[in-house]
Amino acid sequence: METFARFAYFTIARDAGVAAFAGGILMIAYSFNPPLALVLGASVAMFFATVMLVRALFLTEDRVAATEPWQVMEPEQRPEGHDGRAIACQQLETLLLSAAKNAAGIAALLFGLGLLTAWA
C-alpha cells in the first residue's frame, strides 16, 4: 500500500513543480512590476489549488484505477480487491487535499505580498 502512496506523492509533487515553474516564469517575465508579478504567481498557485480540489472531488474508488499512480504500478504491486481500491482512493484524496491546502497558503502569501508591495 505504501507503494501507491509513494507514486501518488511524487506524481502530485511533479505537478506542483510544473505549476511552480510556470508561475516562476510569469513572475520573472513581469518582474518590472513586482506587485503584478506577485499577483500572477498567486493566481497560478490558486489555479493549482483549484485543480487539486476538483481532482479530489471527482475521485471515486472506481476512478482511482484510471489515475497515473495506479497505471504506473506493476499489476502485482497494486492494492488488491475492493478494500485496496478504497484505501488507495483515500490516500490519493488525502494527498490531493494537502497539496491544495499548501498551494492555497502559498497563494495567500503571494497575494498579501503583492498587496504590501503595491502600498509601498
NORMO-V814987 format. One line per field, one symbol per residue. phi: phi as a letter, one per 40 degrees, with the letter a starting at -180 (. if undefined). psi: psi as a letter, one per 30 degrees, with the letter a starting at -180 (. if undefined). burial: # if it has 24 or more other ideal C-beta (glycine too) atoms within 12 Angstrom, else .. Layout:
# NORMO-V814987
phi=???
psi=???
burial=???
This chain:
# NORMO-V814987
phi=.ccccccccccccccccccccccccccccbccbdcccccccccccccccccccccccccbccccccccdcccccdcccccgccccccccccccccccccccccccccccccccccccccc
psi=efeeeeeeefeeeeeeeeeeeeeeeeeeegffieeeeeeeeeeeeeeeeeeeeeeeegkleefffgleeeeekkeffkkkaeeeeeeeeeeeeeeeeeeeeeeeeeeeeeeeeeeefef.
burial=#..##.##..##..##..##..#..##.......#.#############.##..##..#....##.#.##..#.....#.....#..######.##.###..##.##..##.##......
